[in-house]
Amino acid sequence: MSFWSNPLIAWTEKGLYCQAGDFYIDPHRAVDTALITHAHSDHARRGSKKYLCTSSGLGLLKSRLGKSIQAEGIPFQQSFQLGNVKVSFHSAGHILGSAQVRVECGSEVWVASGDYKRDPDPSCEPFESVPCHTFITEATFGTPKYQWKKDSRHGKDIFDWWMENAEAGRNSLLFGYSLGKAQRILAELAPYAKRPILIHDSVVDLTECYRREGRILAATEKLSARVAAGEMAEGELLEGELLLAPPSILKDGWIDRLGDYRTAFASGWMVRSSGGSYGRGSYDHGFVISDHADWNDLNQTIDDCGAERVFVLHREGRLIQHLRKRGLDAHPVSSLTMENYPRLGGLNLRLF
Protein backbone atom coordinates (compact mmCIF):
# COMPACT_ATOMS: atom_id res chain seq x y z
CA MET A 1 0.00 0.00 0.00
CA SER A 2 1.01 3.65 -0.25
CA PHE A 3 1.56 5.22 3.17
CA TRP A 4 0.04 8.57 4.05
CA SER A 5 2.36 11.54 4.36
CA ASN A 6 1.33 12.02 8.02
CA PRO A 7 1.63 9.18 10.53
CA LEU A 8 -1.54 7.92 12.16
CA ILE A 9 0.48 7.66 15.38
CA ALA A 10 3.48 9.97 15.91
CA TRP A 11 6.36 10.03 18.38
CA THR A 12 6.35 13.25 20.44
CA GLU A 13 8.01 14.57 23.59
CA LYS A 14 4.99 13.26 25.52
CA GLY A 15 5.07 9.84 23.87
CA LEU A 16 3.01 8.23 21.13
CA TYR A 17 0.25 10.56 19.92
CA CYS A 18 -2.70 10.04 17.59
CA GLN A 19 -3.70 13.44 16.24
CA ALA A 20 -6.78 12.11 14.45
CA GLY A 21 -8.16 10.80 17.76
CA ASP A 22 -6.46 13.36 20.04
CA PHE A 23 -5.08 10.80 22.50
CA TYR A 24 -1.73 9.49 23.69
CA ILE A 25 -0.63 5.90 24.24
CA ASP A 26 1.37 5.39 27.46
CA PRO A 27 2.30 9.10 27.64
CA HIS A 28 5.45 10.20 29.42
CA ARG A 29 3.75 13.28 30.83
CA ALA A 30 0.28 14.36 31.90
CA VAL A 31 -2.20 14.64 29.00
CA ASP A 32 -5.95 14.98 28.54
CA THR A 33 -6.60 11.42 27.30
CA ALA A 34 -4.19 8.56 27.97
CA LEU A 35 -4.64 5.05 26.60
CA ILE A 36 -2.65 2.75 28.87
CA THR A 37 -1.35 -0.58 27.61
CA HIS A 38 -0.64 -1.86 31.15
CA ALA A 39 0.04 -0.71 34.69
CA HIS A 40 3.85 -0.88 34.87
CA SER A 41 5.25 2.46 35.98
CA ASP A 42 7.13 3.13 32.71
CA HIS A 43 3.79 2.93 30.86
CA ALA A 44 1.27 4.28 33.38
CA ARG A 45 2.05 7.66 34.92
CA ARG A 46 0.07 9.97 37.18
CA GLY A 47 -1.45 13.31 36.23
CA SER A 48 -3.56 12.72 33.10
CA LYS A 49 -7.19 13.87 33.10
CA LYS A 50 -8.66 10.63 31.73
CA TYR A 51 -7.37 7.08 31.38
CA LEU A 52 -8.62 4.29 29.15
CA CYS A 53 -7.40 0.73 29.62
CA THR A 54 -8.68 -2.83 29.48
CA SER A 55 -11.38 -4.01 31.88
CA SER A 56 -9.12 -6.60 33.50
CA GLY A 57 -6.30 -4.07 33.86
CA LEU A 58 -8.41 -1.36 35.52
CA GLY A 59 -7.90 -2.60 39.08
CA LEU A 60 -4.14 -2.71 38.64
CA LEU A 61 -4.10 0.78 37.12
CA LYS A 62 -6.02 2.22 40.08
CA SER A 63 -3.82 0.32 42.53
CA ARG A 64 -0.79 1.98 40.96
CA LEU A 65 -2.11 5.49 40.21
CA GLY A 66 -4.81 5.92 42.86
CA LYS A 67 -8.45 4.98 43.28
CA SER A 68 -9.64 8.52 42.48
CA ILE A 69 -8.28 8.74 38.93
CA GLN A 70 -10.82 9.11 36.13
CA ALA A 71 -10.40 5.79 34.39
CA GLU A 72 -12.54 3.52 32.23
CA GLY A 73 -12.01 -0.16 31.52
CA ILE A 74 -12.97 -1.45 28.08
CA PRO A 75 -13.21 -5.15 27.13
CA PHE A 76 -10.68 -6.66 24.75
CA GLN A 77 -11.60 -6.41 21.04
CA GLN A 78 -14.46 -3.96 21.68
CA SER A 79 -14.20 -1.04 19.23
CA PHE A 80 -14.78 2.53 20.38
CA GLN A 81 -14.57 5.87 18.61
CA LEU A 82 -12.13 8.63 19.50
CA GLY A 83 -12.27 11.61 17.14
CA ASN A 84 -11.87 10.31 13.60
CA VAL A 85 -10.46 6.91 14.48
CA LYS A 86 -11.75 3.54 15.63
CA VAL A 87 -9.76 2.06 18.52
CA SER A 88 -9.68 -1.35 20.22
CA PHE A 89 -7.56 -3.16 22.80
CA HIS A 90 -6.11 -6.60 22.04
CA SER A 91 -4.30 -8.87 24.46
CA ALA A 92 -0.52 -8.46 24.66
CA GLY A 93 0.05 -11.41 27.02
CA HIS A 94 2.54 -9.33 29.04
CA ILE A 95 0.72 -9.12 32.39
CA LEU A 96 -2.93 -9.20 33.46
CA GLY A 97 -4.94 -6.81 31.28
CA SER A 98 -2.01 -5.81 29.10
CA ALA A 99 -3.00 -4.62 25.65
CA GLN A 100 -1.91 -3.77 22.17
CA VAL A 101 -3.71 -0.71 20.82
CA ARG A 102 -5.27 -1.04 17.37
CA VAL A 103 -6.04 2.27 15.61
CA GLU A 104 -8.04 2.36 12.37
CA CYS A 105 -8.67 5.39 10.17
CA GLY A 106 -10.22 4.85 6.76
CA SER A 107 -8.42 1.93 5.18
CA GLU A 108 -5.30 2.24 7.32
CA VAL A 109 -4.62 0.20 10.47
CA TRP A 110 -1.81 0.76 12.97
CA VAL A 111 -1.01 -1.29 16.08
CA ALA A 112 1.10 -0.13 19.04
CA SER A 113 2.19 -3.24 20.88
CA GLY A 114 3.11 -1.97 24.34
CA ASP A 115 5.08 -4.81 25.97
CA TYR A 116 4.13 -8.34 24.95
CA LYS A 117 4.98 -12.01 25.13
CA ARG A 118 3.71 -15.16 23.43
CA ASP A 119 4.77 -17.69 26.09
CA PRO A 120 1.94 -19.48 27.98
CA ASP A 121 1.17 -17.73 31.27
CA PRO A 122 -1.65 -18.84 33.60
CA SER A 123 -1.76 -15.42 35.27
CA CYS A 124 -2.96 -13.41 32.26
CA GLU A 125 -4.76 -13.46 28.93
CA PRO A 126 -2.94 -15.07 25.96
CA PHE A 127 -1.29 -12.99 23.26
CA GLU A 128 -3.36 -12.12 20.17
CA SER A 129 -1.84 -11.43 16.75
CA VAL A 130 -3.44 -8.31 15.23
CA PRO A 131 -3.16 -7.71 11.46
CA CYS A 132 -2.09 -4.19 10.54
CA HIS A 133 -0.29 -2.07 7.97
CA THR A 134 2.09 -0.43 10.47
CA PHE A 135 3.33 -2.07 13.67
CA ILE A 136 5.04 -0.28 16.56
CA THR A 137 6.86 -3.02 18.45
CA GLU A 138 8.85 -3.25 21.63
CA ALA A 139 12.21 -5.02 21.46
CA THR A 140 13.38 -5.42 25.05
CA PHE A 141 15.09 -8.67 24.07
CA GLY A 142 15.82 -7.58 20.53
CA THR A 143 19.06 -9.46 19.94
CA PRO A 144 19.59 -13.12 18.93
CA LYS A 145 21.25 -13.87 22.30
CA TYR A 146 17.86 -13.84 23.96
CA GLN A 147 16.11 -17.06 23.01
CA TRP A 148 14.56 -19.51 25.44
CA LYS A 149 12.69 -22.81 25.55
CA LYS A 150 8.93 -22.67 25.19
CA ASP A 151 8.20 -25.96 26.99
CA SER A 152 9.75 -25.20 30.39
CA ARG A 153 7.75 -26.15 33.50
CA HIS A 154 8.51 -23.07 35.52
CA GLY A 155 6.33 -23.92 38.51
CA LYS A 156 7.85 -27.39 38.89
CA ASP A 157 11.40 -26.05 38.48
CA ILE A 158 10.89 -23.39 41.17
CA PHE A 159 9.17 -25.86 43.50
CA ASP A 160 12.00 -28.38 43.14
CA TRP A 161 14.58 -25.66 43.90
CA TRP A 162 12.57 -24.63 46.95
CA MET A 163 12.28 -28.20 48.25
CA GLU A 164 15.98 -28.89 47.70
CA ASN A 165 16.85 -25.84 49.79
CA ALA A 166 14.24 -26.68 52.44
CA GLU A 167 15.62 -30.19 52.90
CA ALA A 168 18.99 -28.60 53.63
CA GLY A 169 17.39 -26.24 56.18
CA ARG A 170 17.73 -23.21 53.91
CA ASN A 171 15.25 -20.54 52.90
CA SER A 172 14.69 -19.72 49.22
CA LEU A 173 14.66 -16.03 48.32
CA LEU A 174 13.23 -15.62 44.81
CA PHE A 175 13.44 -12.19 43.24
CA GLY A 176 10.71 -11.12 40.83
CA TYR A 177 9.19 -7.77 39.98
CA SER A 178 6.18 -6.86 42.12
CA LEU A 179 3.72 -6.51 39.24
CA GLY A 180 3.40 -9.27 36.69
CA LYS A 181 6.40 -11.47 37.43
CA ALA A 182 5.44 -12.15 41.05
CA GLN A 183 1.88 -13.10 40.11
CA ARG A 184 3.04 -15.30 37.25
CA ILE A 185 5.31 -17.17 39.64
CA LEU A 186 2.42 -17.64 42.06
CA ALA A 187 0.20 -18.92 39.24
CA GLU A 188 2.91 -21.31 38.02
CA LEU A 189 3.38 -22.60 41.59
CA ALA A 190 -0.34 -23.05 42.31
CA PRO A 191 -0.41 -26.79 41.37
CA TYR A 192 2.67 -27.56 43.50
CA ALA A 193 2.89 -25.37 46.61
CA LYS A 194 1.62 -27.13 49.75
CA ARG A 195 2.07 -24.17 52.10
CA PRO A 196 1.84 -20.39 51.75
CA ILE A 197 4.56 -18.44 50.01
CA LEU A 198 5.83 -15.41 51.90
CA ILE A 199 5.40 -12.29 49.76
CA HIS A 200 6.80 -8.79 50.17
CA ASP A 201 4.39 -5.98 51.06
CA SER A 202 4.79 -4.44 47.57
CA VAL A 203 3.33 -7.62 46.07
CA VAL A 204 0.25 -7.96 48.29
CA ASP A 205 -2.31 -5.50 46.83
CA LEU A 206 -1.33 -6.28 43.23
CA THR A 207 -1.76 -9.99 43.89
CA GLU A 208 -5.26 -9.38 45.24
CA CYS A 209 -6.10 -7.56 41.98
CA TYR A 210 -5.23 -10.75 40.12
CA ARG A 211 -7.35 -12.86 42.44
CA ARG A 212 -10.32 -10.54 41.99
CA GLU A 213 -10.03 -11.14 38.24
CA GLY A 214 -10.35 -14.88 38.86
CA ARG A 215 -6.68 -15.85 38.48
CA ILE A 216 -5.71 -18.96 40.45
CA LEU A 217 -2.57 -18.29 42.47
CA ALA A 218 -0.69 -20.22 45.15
CA ALA A 219 -1.60 -19.38 48.75
CA THR A 220 0.38 -16.46 50.17
CA GLU A 221 1.24 -14.88 53.49
CA LYS A 222 2.41 -11.32 54.02
CA LEU A 223 6.09 -11.46 54.87
CA SER A 224 6.05 -8.45 57.18
CA ALA A 225 3.28 -10.05 59.25
CA ARG A 226 5.36 -13.18 59.77
CA VAL A 227 8.47 -11.35 60.95
CA ALA A 228 6.68 -8.59 62.87
CA ALA A 229 7.27 -8.23 66.61
CA GLY A 230 5.41 -10.95 68.47
CA GLU A 231 5.05 -13.25 65.47
CA MET A 232 8.51 -14.77 65.91
CA ALA A 233 10.48 -15.23 69.09
CA GLU A 234 13.56 -13.08 69.57
CA GLY A 235 16.43 -14.62 67.66
CA GLU A 236 14.15 -17.09 65.84
CA LEU A 237 14.98 -17.61 62.16
CA LEU A 238 12.85 -18.59 59.20
CA GLU A 239 13.63 -22.03 57.83
CA GLY A 240 12.61 -23.83 54.64
CA GLU A 241 10.42 -20.99 53.39
CA LEU A 242 10.01 -19.58 49.89
CA LEU A 243 10.07 -15.79 49.89
CA LEU A 244 8.96 -13.85 46.82
CA ALA A 245 10.06 -10.24 46.61
CA PRO A 246 11.47 -7.50 44.37
CA PRO A 247 15.27 -7.20 44.22
CA SER A 248 15.24 -4.19 46.57
CA ILE A 249 14.28 -6.48 49.45
CA LEU A 250 17.91 -6.96 50.54
CA LYS A 251 17.84 -3.41 51.91
CA ASP A 252 15.05 -4.27 54.36
CA GLY A 253 15.87 -4.64 58.04
CA TRP A 254 14.42 -8.13 58.51
CA ILE A 255 16.98 -9.81 56.24
CA ASP A 256 18.85 -11.01 59.33
CA ARG A 257 15.87 -13.27 60.13
CA LEU A 258 16.61 -15.46 57.11
CA GLY A 259 19.54 -17.38 58.49
CA ASP A 260 20.89 -19.67 55.76
CA TYR A 261 19.32 -18.91 52.39
CA ARG A 262 19.83 -19.17 48.65
CA THR A 263 18.84 -16.57 46.05
CA ALA A 264 17.42 -16.76 42.55
CA PHE A 265 16.07 -14.27 40.04
CA ALA A 266 13.24 -14.94 37.58
CA SER A 267 13.78 -12.96 34.38
CA GLY A 268 14.64 -13.18 30.72
CA TRP A 269 17.93 -11.56 31.70
CA MET A 270 18.83 -14.88 33.33
CA VAL A 271 19.86 -16.38 30.01
CA ARG A 272 23.25 -17.83 30.87
CA SER A 273 26.29 -15.96 29.66
CA SER A 274 29.21 -17.79 28.05
CA GLY A 275 30.95 -17.81 31.42
CA GLY A 276 28.05 -19.66 33.00
CA SER A 277 26.87 -16.93 35.39
CA TYR A 278 23.23 -16.00 35.73
CA GLY A 279 22.52 -12.77 33.89
CA ARG A 280 23.63 -9.48 35.38
CA GLY A 281 23.57 -10.27 39.09
CA SER A 282 25.32 -12.55 41.56
CA TYR A 283 22.50 -15.00 42.26
CA ASP A 284 22.78 -18.62 43.29
CA HIS A 285 20.30 -19.63 40.62
CA GLY A 286 18.38 -18.15 37.72
CA PHE A 287 15.01 -18.97 36.18
CA VAL A 288 14.57 -17.83 32.59
CA ILE A 289 11.01 -16.55 32.93
CA SER A 290 10.29 -13.48 30.84
CA ASP A 291 7.28 -11.23 30.47
CA HIS A 292 8.62 -10.05 27.10
CA ALA A 293 8.97 -11.73 23.72
CA ASP A 294 12.34 -13.25 22.93
CA TRP A 295 14.16 -12.76 19.61
CA ASN A 296 12.24 -15.51 17.82
CA ASP A 297 8.85 -14.34 19.05
CA LEU A 298 9.54 -10.73 18.12
CA ASN A 299 10.17 -11.85 14.56
CA GLN A 300 7.21 -14.24 14.59
CA THR A 301 4.89 -11.48 15.75
CA ILE A 302 6.07 -9.10 13.05
CA ASP A 303 5.49 -11.83 10.46
CA ASP A 304 2.04 -12.69 11.83
CA CYS A 305 0.70 -9.14 11.84
CA GLY A 306 1.62 -8.71 8.17
CA ALA A 307 2.81 -5.12 8.64
CA GLU A 308 4.56 -3.47 5.72
CA ARG A 309 6.21 -0.90 7.97
CA VAL A 310 7.65 -1.50 11.46
CA PHE A 311 8.84 0.97 14.09
CA VAL A 312 10.96 -0.38 16.94
CA LEU A 313 11.26 0.67 20.59
CA HIS A 314 14.15 -0.43 22.87
CA ARG A 315 17.39 -2.11 21.76
CA GLU A 316 16.31 -1.16 18.29
CA GLY A 317 19.45 -1.40 16.18
CA ARG A 318 19.91 -5.16 15.83
CA LEU A 319 16.26 -5.89 15.11
CA ILE A 320 15.96 -3.06 12.57
CA GLN A 321 19.03 -4.29 10.72
CA HIS A 322 17.65 -7.80 10.71
CA LEU A 323 14.23 -6.72 9.44
CA ARG A 324 15.76 -4.59 6.68
CA LYS A 325 17.86 -7.54 5.51
CA ARG A 326 14.62 -9.46 5.25
CA GLY A 327 13.19 -6.73 3.03
CA LEU A 328 10.91 -5.06 5.56
CA ASP A 329 10.55 -1.30 5.92
CA ALA A 330 11.88 -0.91 9.48
CA HIS A 331 12.82 2.22 11.47
CA PRO A 332 13.49 3.38 15.04
CA VAL A 333 10.44 4.89 16.70
CA SER A 334 12.39 8.16 17.10
CA SER A 335 11.96 8.69 13.35
CA LEU A 336 8.18 8.50 13.71
CA THR A 337 7.61 12.26 13.87
CA MET A 338 5.28 14.46 11.86
CA GLU A 339 8.27 16.29 10.39
CA ASN A 340 10.30 13.23 9.45
CA TYR A 341 7.58 10.82 8.35
CA PRO A 342 7.24 12.07 4.73
CA ARG A 343 10.93 11.28 4.21
CA LEU A 344 10.18 7.61 4.93
CA GLY A 345 8.23 7.31 1.71
CA GLY A 346 4.70 8.52 2.41
CA LEU A 347 2.97 9.54 -0.83
CA ASN A 348 -0.66 10.36 -0.20
CA LEU A 349 -2.05 13.29 1.77
CA ARG A 350 -4.19 12.95 4.86
CA LEU A 351 -6.49 15.65 6.17
CA PHE A 352 -7.13 15.25 9.90
C-alpha positions as CSV (number, residue, x, y, z in Angstrom):
1,M,0.0,0.0,0.0
2,S,1.0,3.7,-0.2
3,F,1.6,5.2,3.2
4,W,0.0,8.6,4.0
5,S,2.4,11.5,4.4
6,N,1.3,12.0,8.0
7,P,1.6,9.2,10.5
8,L,-1.5,7.9,12.2
9,I,0.5,7.7,15.4
10,A,3.5,10.0,15.9
11,W,6.4,10.0,18.4
12,T,6.4,13.2,20.4
13,E,8.0,14.6,23.6
14,K,5.0,13.3,25.5
15,G,5.1,9.8,23.9
16,L,3.0,8.2,21.1
17,Y,0.3,10.6,19.9
18,C,-2.7,10.0,17.6
19,Q,-3.7,13.4,16.2
20,A,-6.8,12.1,14.5
21,G,-8.2,10.8,17.8
22,D,-6.5,13.4,20.0
23,F,-5.1,10.8,22.5
24,Y,-1.7,9.5,23.7
25,I,-0.6,5.9,24.2
26,D,1.4,5.4,27.5
27,P,2.3,9.1,27.6
28,H,5.5,10.2,29.4
29,R,3.7,13.3,30.8
30,A,0.3,14.4,31.9
31,V,-2.2,14.6,29.0
32,D,-6.0,15.0,28.5
33,T,-6.6,11.4,27.3
34,A,-4.2,8.6,28.0
35,L,-4.6,5.0,26.6
36,I,-2.7,2.8,28.9
37,T,-1.4,-0.6,27.6
38,H,-0.6,-1.9,31.1
39,A,0.0,-0.7,34.7
40,H,3.9,-0.9,34.9
41,S,5.3,2.5,36.0
42,D,7.1,3.1,32.7
43,H,3.8,2.9,30.9
44,A,1.3,4.3,33.4
45,R,2.0,7.7,34.9
46,R,0.1,10.0,37.2
47,G,-1.5,13.3,36.2
48,S,-3.6,12.7,33.1
49,K,-7.2,13.9,33.1
50,K,-8.7,10.6,31.7
51,Y,-7.4,7.1,31.4
52,L,-8.6,4.3,29.2
53,C,-7.4,0.7,29.6
54,T,-8.7,-2.8,29.5
55,S,-11.4,-4.0,31.9
56,S,-9.1,-6.6,33.5
57,G,-6.3,-4.1,33.9
58,L,-8.4,-1.4,35.5
59,G,-7.9,-2.6,39.1
60,L,-4.1,-2.7,38.6
61,L,-4.1,0.8,37.1
62,K,-6.0,2.2,40.1
63,S,-3.8,0.3,42.5
64,R,-0.8,2.0,41.0
65,L,-2.1,5.5,40.2
66,G,-4.8,5.9,42.9
67,K,-8.5,5.0,43.3
68,S,-9.6,8.5,42.5
69,I,-8.3,8.7,38.9
70,Q,-10.8,9.1,36.1
71,A,-10.4,5.8,34.4
72,E,-12.5,3.5,32.2
73,G,-12.0,-0.2,31.5
74,I,-13.0,-1.5,28.1
75,P,-13.2,-5.2,27.1
76,F,-10.7,-6.7,24.8
77,Q,-11.6,-6.4,21.0
78,Q,-14.5,-4.0,21.7
79,S,-14.2,-1.0,19.2
80,F,-14.8,2.5,20.4
81,Q,-14.6,5.9,18.6
82,L,-12.1,8.6,19.5
83,G,-12.3,11.6,17.1
84,N,-11.9,10.3,13.6
85,V,-10.5,6.9,14.5
86,K,-11.7,3.5,15.6
87,V,-9.8,2.1,18.5
88,S,-9.7,-1.3,20.2
89,F,-7.6,-3.2,22.8
90,H,-6.1,-6.6,22.0
91,S,-4.3,-8.9,24.5
92,A,-0.5,-8.5,24.7
93,G,0.0,-11.4,27.0
94,H,2.5,-9.3,29.0
95,I,0.7,-9.1,32.4
96,L,-2.9,-9.2,33.5
97,G,-4.9,-6.8,31.3
98,S,-2.0,-5.8,29.1
99,A,-3.0,-4.6,25.7
100,Q,-1.9,-3.8,22.2
101,V,-3.7,-0.7,20.8
102,R,-5.3,-1.0,17.4
103,V,-6.0,2.3,15.6
104,E,-8.0,2.4,12.4
105,C,-8.7,5.4,10.2
106,G,-10.2,4.9,6.8
107,S,-8.4,1.9,5.2
108,E,-5.3,2.2,7.3
109,V,-4.6,0.2,10.5
110,W,-1.8,0.8,13.0
111,V,-1.0,-1.3,16.1
112,A,1.1,-0.1,19.0
113,S,2.2,-3.2,20.9
114,G,3.1,-2.0,24.3
115,D,5.1,-4.8,26.0
116,Y,4.1,-8.3,25.0
117,K,5.0,-12.0,25.1
118,R,3.7,-15.2,23.4
119,D,4.8,-17.7,26.1
120,P,1.9,-19.5,28.0
121,D,1.2,-17.7,31.3
122,P,-1.7,-18.8,33.6
123,S,-1.8,-15.4,35.3
124,C,-3.0,-13.4,32.3
125,E,-4.8,-13.5,28.9
126,P,-2.9,-15.1,26.0
127,F,-1.3,-13.0,23.3
128,E,-3.4,-12.1,20.2
129,S,-1.8,-11.4,16.8
130,V,-3.4,-8.3,15.2
131,P,-3.2,-7.7,11.5
132,C,-2.1,-4.2,10.5
133,H,-0.3,-2.1,8.0
134,T,2.1,-0.4,10.5
135,F,3.3,-2.1,13.7
136,I,5.0,-0.3,16.6
137,T,6.9,-3.0,18.4
138,E,8.9,-3.2,21.6
139,A,12.2,-5.0,21.5
140,T,13.4,-5.4,25.1
141,F,15.1,-8.7,24.1
142,G,15.8,-7.6,20.5
143,T,19.1,-9.5,19.9
144,P,19.6,-13.1,18.9
145,K,21.2,-13.9,22.3
146,Y,17.9,-13.8,24.0
147,Q,16.1,-17.1,23.0
148,W,14.6,-19.5,25.4
149,K,12.7,-22.8,25.6
150,K,8.9,-22.7,25.2
151,D,8.2,-26.0,27.0
152,S,9.7,-25.2,30.4
153,R,7.7,-26.1,33.5
154,H,8.5,-23.1,35.5
155,G,6.3,-23.9,38.5
156,K,7.8,-27.4,38.9
157,D,11.4,-26.1,38.5
158,I,10.9,-23.4,41.2
159,F,9.2,-25.9,43.5
160,D,12.0,-28.4,43.1
161,W,14.6,-25.7,43.9
162,W,12.6,-24.6,47.0
163,M,12.3,-28.2,48.2
164,E,16.0,-28.9,47.7
165,N,16.8,-25.8,49.8
166,A,14.2,-26.7,52.4
167,E,15.6,-30.2,52.9
168,A,19.0,-28.6,53.6
169,G,17.4,-26.2,56.2
170,R,17.7,-23.2,53.9
171,N,15.2,-20.5,52.9
172,S,14.7,-19.7,49.2
173,L,14.7,-16.0,48.3
174,L,13.2,-15.6,44.8
175,F,13.4,-12.2,43.2
176,G,10.7,-11.1,40.8
177,Y,9.2,-7.8,40.0
178,S,6.2,-6.9,42.1
179,L,3.7,-6.5,39.2
180,G,3.4,-9.3,36.7
181,K,6.4,-11.5,37.4
182,A,5.4,-12.2,41.1
183,Q,1.9,-13.1,40.1
184,R,3.0,-15.3,37.2
185,I,5.3,-17.2,39.6
186,L,2.4,-17.6,42.1
187,A,0.2,-18.9,39.2
188,E,2.9,-21.3,38.0
189,L,3.4,-22.6,41.6
190,A,-0.3,-23.1,42.3
191,P,-0.4,-26.8,41.4
192,Y,2.7,-27.6,43.5
193,A,2.9,-25.4,46.6
194,K,1.6,-27.1,49.7
195,R,2.1,-24.2,52.1
196,P,1.8,-20.4,51.8
197,I,4.6,-18.4,50.0
198,L,5.8,-15.4,51.9
199,I,5.4,-12.3,49.8
200,H,6.8,-8.8,50.2
201,D,4.4,-6.0,51.1
202,S,4.8,-4.4,47.6
203,V,3.3,-7.6,46.1
204,V,0.2,-8.0,48.3
205,D,-2.3,-5.5,46.8
206,L,-1.3,-6.3,43.2
207,T,-1.8,-10.0,43.9
208,E,-5.3,-9.4,45.2
209,C,-6.1,-7.6,42.0
210,Y,-5.2,-10.8,40.1
211,R,-7.4,-12.9,42.4
212,R,-10.3,-10.5,42.0
213,E,-10.0,-11.1,38.2
214,G,-10.3,-14.9,38.9
215,R,-6.7,-15.8,38.5
216,I,-5.7,-19.0,40.4
217,L,-2.6,-18.3,42.5
218,A,-0.7,-20.2,45.1
219,A,-1.6,-19.4,48.8
220,T,0.4,-16.5,50.2
221,E,1.2,-14.9,53.5
222,K,2.4,-11.3,54.0
223,L,6.1,-11.5,54.9
224,S,6.0,-8.5,57.2
225,A,3.3,-10.1,59.2
226,R,5.4,-13.2,59.8
227,V,8.5,-11.3,60.9
228,A,6.7,-8.6,62.9
229,A,7.3,-8.2,66.6
230,G,5.4,-11.0,68.5
231,E,5.0,-13.2,65.5
232,M,8.5,-14.8,65.9
233,A,10.5,-15.2,69.1
234,E,13.6,-13.1,69.6
235,G,16.4,-14.6,67.7
236,E,14.1,-17.1,65.8
237,L,15.0,-17.6,62.2
238,L,12.9,-18.6,59.2
239,E,13.6,-22.0,57.8
240,G,12.6,-23.8,54.6
241,E,10.4,-21.0,53.4
242,L,10.0,-19.6,49.9
243,L,10.1,-15.8,49.9
244,L,9.0,-13.8,46.8
245,A,10.1,-10.2,46.6
246,P,11.5,-7.5,44.4
247,P,15.3,-7.2,44.2
248,S,15.2,-4.2,46.6
249,I,14.3,-6.5,49.5
250,L,17.9,-7.0,50.5
251,K,17.8,-3.4,51.9
252,D,15.1,-4.3,54.4
253,G,15.9,-4.6,58.0
254,W,14.4,-8.1,58.5
255,I,17.0,-9.8,56.2
256,D,18.9,-11.0,59.3
257,R,15.9,-13.3,60.1
258,L,16.6,-15.5,57.1
259,G,19.5,-17.4,58.5
260,D,20.9,-19.7,55.8
261,Y,19.3,-18.9,52.4
262,R,19.8,-19.2,48.6
263,T,18.8,-16.6,46.1
264,A,17.4,-16.8,42.6
265,F,16.1,-14.3,40.0
266,A,13.2,-14.9,37.6
267,S,13.8,-13.0,34.4
268,G,14.6,-13.2,30.7
269,W,17.9,-11.6,31.7
270,M,18.8,-14.9,33.3
271,V,19.9,-16.4,30.0
272,R,23.2,-17.8,30.9
273,S,26.3,-16.0,29.7
274,S,29.2,-17.8,28.0
275,G,30.9,-17.8,31.4
276,G,28.0,-19.7,33.0
277,S,26.9,-16.9,35.4
278,Y,23.2,-16.0,35.7
279,G,22.5,-12.8,33.9
280,R,23.6,-9.5,35.4
281,G,23.6,-10.3,39.1
282,S,25.3,-12.5,41.6
283,Y,22.5,-15.0,42.3
284,D,22.8,-18.6,43.3
285,H,20.3,-19.6,40.6
286,G,18.4,-18.2,37.7
287,F,15.0,-19.0,36.2
288,V,14.6,-17.8,32.6
289,I,11.0,-16.5,32.9
290,S,10.3,-13.5,30.8
291,D,7.3,-11.2,30.5
292,H,8.6,-10.0,27.1
293,A,9.0,-11.7,23.7
294,D,12.3,-13.3,22.9
295,W,14.2,-12.8,19.6
296,N,12.2,-15.5,17.8
297,D,8.8,-14.3,19.1
298,L,9.5,-10.7,18.1
299,N,10.2,-11.9,14.6
300,Q,7.2,-14.2,14.6
301,T,4.9,-11.5,15.8
302,I,6.1,-9.1,13.0
303,D,5.5,-11.8,10.5
304,D,2.0,-12.7,11.8
305,C,0.7,-9.1,11.8
306,G,1.6,-8.7,8.2
307,A,2.8,-5.1,8.6
308,E,4.6,-3.5,5.7
309,R,6.2,-0.9,8.0
310,V,7.7,-1.5,11.5
311,F,8.8,1.0,14.1
312,V,11.0,-0.4,16.9
313,L,11.3,0.7,20.6
314,H,14.2,-0.4,22.9
315,R,17.4,-2.1,21.8
316,E,16.3,-1.2,18.3
317,G,19.5,-1.4,16.2
318,R,19.9,-5.2,15.8
319,L,16.3,-5.9,15.1
320,I,16.0,-3.1,12.6
321,Q,19.0,-4.3,10.7
322,H,17.7,-7.8,10.7
323,L,14.2,-6.7,9.4
324,R,15.8,-4.6,6.7
325,K,17.9,-7.5,5.5
326,R,14.6,-9.5,5.3
327,G,13.2,-6.7,3.0
328,L,10.9,-5.1,5.6
329,D,10.6,-1.3,5.9
330,A,11.9,-0.9,9.5
331,H,12.8,2.2,11.5
332,P,13.5,3.4,15.0
333,V,10.4,4.9,16.7
334,S,12.4,8.2,17.1
335,S,12.0,8.7,13.4
336,L,8.2,8.5,13.7
337,T,7.6,12.3,13.9
338,M,5.3,14.5,11.9
339,E,8.3,16.3,10.4
340,N,10.3,13.2,9.5
341,Y,7.6,10.8,8.3
342,P,7.2,12.1,4.7
343,R,10.9,11.3,4.2
344,L,10.2,7.6,4.9
345,G,8.2,7.3,1.7
346,G,4.7,8.5,2.4
347,L,3.0,9.5,-0.8
348,N,-0.7,10.4,-0.2
349,L,-2.1,13.3,1.8
350,R,-4.2,12.9,4.9
351,L,-6.5,15.6,6.2
352,F,-7.1,15.3,9.9
